[in-house]
């Protein structure tokens, strides 16, 4: 699961050769699935169960619906503007407010950092503990994990879509193992089906609604990533035809897997046990009655969260570099390492922020922060679709029914609001991150103004 966007709004350089179009429908579908899979389902399933109870599947069903609504908006926009860009581009085109464009871009960057930090916490938890017998201090391991990712980032990470396909298949294998264990449990009569309709929230009415909304907001963390695929638009063959199928199929496949994994998890493991574990799917493997090596599954899970974290922190540093190049952040943040040509200042900056996040937050809070930031971005994107209907383009493209972006904006705002019953520290954490960004933006504006006057 990763979160990347391209910042726009400043003047563009001279026209350069376009990117090579190499992605067909199958590769793009696998890319979308790989972008969504990862830390969310492997790490936060238990925390979602703690909020909603045995009816763990319900938040993932609602999250799937919300994801589809917003995915429809992204499909229309990427078909209309098939460029290697995302929410920041759409925000600038729709509202032409550079500060709002910056806020959206910085929110996307921060969501990548909070996602990587949640992955670091997941890496240092029960999955690693299965291999080390819990002998290592989790916070220290999480910090060292972030530092190691930064070192890899500084060295330079060579990526290709084919490599991403391999990583996707490994992550997917872990989830298919869970589904196979669940199928065996159903055949043999194991598990407790009555748990599937149990709610943690006491009573009915408001408490039940806010409990489900809170669980959905956290569970939505597992769905983020589909929005990143729009950055591949310039490398996709016939994007107007390919993207609608790829994004909708990708979200549908992952959503189906998530709901089934949630059903199996609740069927086999009590929600209190799931809540207390930072490696909830390992608890499912242990309770499944199938002789599958626990350490092997732990390795698969560690691979999944590492892949998510590396992609997120790498792309966050590149976004920081891009904003500095566009003179939106201080120019010095675009400095690169001479021989490696990697954005050294951007990497150091995002690494320090990530260390601060893992030092002060746990999986649940960091995952919820990621979801909150992206839900705010998704609300803006859904409104941008409607605003940009007045902007005609000279080619055919997918057009989503108007009701979908309207519902997408409303549901995103509801899940981002206090109705979702998220802890105050999530809002504080997001506010501090944005305050840092706004401070850098203000300093940069002041420096540019002084230079102009001199």
C-alpha positions, 0 to 999 in steps of 0.5 A, spaced: 500 500 500 503 506 497 501 514 497 504 518 491 502 524 487 505 529 483 505 537 485 503 542 479 501 549 479 507 552 477 510 554 470 512 547 467 519 547 463 520 546 456 517 540 452 521 533 453 519 527 450 514 523 453 514 517 457 514 510 454 507 507 454 509 499 456 503 498 461 497 494 458 491 492 462 493 486 466 500 489 468 496 495 470 490 491 474 496 488 478 499 494 479 493 497 482 492 491 487 499 491 489 498 498 491 492 497 495 495 491 498 500 491 504 500 494 511 493 496 512 490 489 512 496 485 515 496 490 521 490 494 523 485 488 522 485 487 529 484 494 531 478 495 527 475 489 531 477 492 537 472 498 535 466 494 532 467 487 535 465 480 531 462 484 526 469 485 523 467 485 516 462 490 516 467 496 516 470 493 510 464 493 506 463 500 507 470 502 506 469 498 499 463 502 497 467 509 499 473 507 495 469 505 489 465 512 489 472 516 490 475 511 485 470 513 480 472 520 480 479 518 479 477 514 473 474 520 470 479 525 472 485 521 469 481 519 463 480 527 462 487 529 464 492 523 462 498 525 465 503 523 471 499 527 476 494 526 481 490 530 487 494 536 486 493 537 479 486 536 479 485 541 485 490 546 481 485 545 475 479 546 479 480 551 484 486 555 481 488 556 489 496 555 489 495 554 497 490 549 497 494 545 492 500 545 496 495 543 502 493 537 498 500 535 496 503 536 503 497 532 506 498 526 501 506 526 502 504 526 510 499 520 509 505 516 506 509 518 512 504 516 517 503 510 513 510 508 513 510 509 520 504 504 521 508 499 517 514 500 521 510 499 528 507 493 525 514 490 523 516 491 530 510 488 533 508 481 533 510 478 526 517 480 528 516 477 535 514 470 532 521 470 529 525 473 535 521 471 541 519 478 543 526 480 545 527 486 541 524 493 544 519 495 539 520 502 538 527 502 537 526 497 532 521 501 528 526 507 528 531 503 526 527 500 520 525 507 518 533 509 518 534 503 514 529 505 509 532 512 509 539 509 507 536 504 502 532 511 499 539 514 499 543 509 495 537 509 490 531 504 489 531 501 482 524 499 481 520 496 475 513 494 474 515 487 473 518 487 480 512 490 483 508 484 480 512 479 484 512 483 490 504 483 489 504 476 488 507 474 495 503 479 499 497 476 495 499 469 497 499 471 505 492 473 504 490 467 500 493 462 505 488 466 510 482 464 506 484 457 505 485 456 512 478 459 513 475 455 508 478 449 511 475 451 518 468 452 515 469 445 512 471 442 518 466 446 522 471 450 526 470 457 528 464 461 531 459 463 526 455 467 532 461 472 532 460 475 525 454 479 528 456 481 535 458 489 535 462 491 541 459 498 541 453 497 547 446 499 546 444 502 539 443 508 536 448 514 536 453 509 540 453 504 535 453 508 529 459 512 531 462 505 533 461 503 526 464 509 523 470 509 527 472 502 525 470 504 518 475 510 518 480 506 520 479 500 516 479 505 510 487 505 511 487 498 508 484 501 501 488 507 500 493 506 494 488 505 488 489 513 487 496 512 486 495 508 479 494 515 476 501 517 476 502 511 471 497 514 466 503 516 461 506 509 461 499 506 460 497 504 453 490 507 451 489 510 458 482 512 457 480 504 456 485 501 460 484 505 467 477 504 468 477 497 468 484 496 472 482 501 477 475 498 478 477 491 478 483 492 482 479 495 488 473 490 487 478 484 488 482 487 494 475 489 497 473 482 496 479 479 499 479 484 505 471 482 506 473 475 506 479 475 510 475 479 515 470 474 516 475 468 517 479 472 522 472 474 526 470 466 525 476 463 528 479 469 533 475 473 538 475 480 537 479 481 544 485 477 542 485 480 535 485 487 538 491 485 542 495 483 537 500 487 532 500 481 528 492 479 527 493 475 521 498 471 525 493 469 530 488 467 525 494 462 522 495 459 529 487 458 531 486 455 524 487 448 525 492 447 519 499 445 520 502 452 516 509 454 519 507 460 523 514 463 522 513 462 514 507 466 515 510 471 519 516 472 514 510 473 509 507 479 513 514 482 514 515 482 507 508 485 506 509 491 511 516 492 509 514 493 501 509 498 503 513 502 508 519 503 503 514 505 497 511 510 501 517 513 504 521 513 497 515 517 494 514 522 500 521 524 499 520 525 491 514 529 493 518 533 497 523 534 492 518 535 487 515 541 491 522 544 492 523 544 485 517 547 483 519 553 489 513 551 493 518 549 499 524 551 500 529 550 494 534 547 498 530 541 499 531 539 492 538 538 493 541 531 491 546 527 493 552 528 488 553 521 485 547 517 487 542 523 484 537 521 490 534 527 494 538 527 500 535 533 503 528 531 502 530 524 504 532 526 511 526 531 512 521 525 511 525 521 515 526 525 521 518 526 521 517 519 520 521 518 526 517 523 530 511 519 528 513 512 530 516 515 537 509 518 539 504 513 535 502 506 535 499 502 529 492 504 530 493 512 531 498 512 525 493 508 520 487 512 522 492 519 521 493 516 514 486 515 513 484 521 515 489 525 511 487 521 505 479 522 506 480 530 506 484 529 500 478 525 497 473 530 499 477 535 495 478 530 489 470 528 489 468 536 489 474 537 483 470 532 479 464 536 479 467 543 478 471 541 472 465 538 468 465 545 465 472 544 462 471 540 456 477 536 453 477 534 445 477 526 447 472 521 449 473 519 456 469 516 462 464 520 465 462 518 472 454 519 474 454 525 478 451 522 484 457 518 485 462 524 486 457 527 491 456 521 495 464 520 495 465 527 498 459 526 503 462 519 505 469 522 505 467 528 510 463 524 514 469 519 515 474 524 516 469 528 521 468 527 529 462 522 527 467 517 526 469 517 533 477 517 532 481 519 538 483 527 539 491 525 538 489 523 530 487 530 529 493 533 533 498 529 529 495 531 523 495 538 525 502 538 527 504 535 520 500 541 516 503 546 521 510 544 519 508 544 512 505 551 512 511 554 516 516 551 511 511 554 505 511 561 509 518 561 510 519 559 502 514 565 500 518 570 505 525 568 502 522 569 495 519 575 496 525 578 499 529 576 493 524 579 488 525 586 492 532 585 492 
